[in-house]
Amino acid sequence: AQKVTQAQTEISVVEKEDVTLDCVYETRDTTYYLFWYKQPPSGELVFLIRRNSFDEQNEISGRYSWNFQKSTSSFNFTITASQVVDSAVYFCALSRNNFNKFYFGSGTKLNVKP
Amino acid sequence: DGGITQSPKYLFRKEGQNVTLSCEQNLNHDAMYWYRQDPGQGLRLIYYSQIVNDFQKGDIAEGYSVSREKKESFPLTVTSAQKNPTAFYLCASTKVGRGVYNEQFFGPGTRLTVL
């Protein structure tokens, strides 16, 4: 069975602090895909990144970075020098090779205070 | 501009009424999905469809129905059988196929309130 766990329900930081959002997944598939989405207060989910199971390279995009470790089944997301605009709910998701269904974690609400 | 549109943005319904939520995409995506989100909760899959005239139940399909008569459209009907329909409903779509990046793209959502 596929499962995504985001143990952090809510995190509060002060602007300019670094913050890491944890994502742990379960799957027996050898080929799978991992995603991060941002849901601002407006409600629409915004795609941030995808990673396939064969690519363990970490990725950096501006203040955002992602650490994928198959050995610990984790796909963590770090925001460096957080800003108030980063305040949102962040979802981690997993899909199987057939892309029939996406499995979403319960989300982590990030509050960045000025 | 390509994207997913959902209408209406806000919907109010009296108990016992059926309502239909619209979802249209012009991304030429094969698969479409409906999710329900309750306050402070994650996304739960209601129905999904990979091709026209075919759809599958998700995890919480009871009290909902869908149709997929056109590739671009995937309307969701919330029936009176749905016991607690007040929620935020999100529609998504994705391309299907090997070697294709298949992230889901989401619409802006419809907030349904039962009075």
Interface residues (C-beta under 8 A of the other chain):
Chain A: Y33 F35 Y37 S42 G43 E44 L45 V46 F47 R50 F91 A93 S95 N97 F99 N100 K101 F102 F104 G105 S106 G107 K109
Chain B: A31 Y33 G40 Q41 G42 L43 L45 Y48 Q50 Q56 G58 F88 L90 A92 T94 V96 R98 Y101 N102 E103 Q104 F105 F106 G107 P108 G109 R111
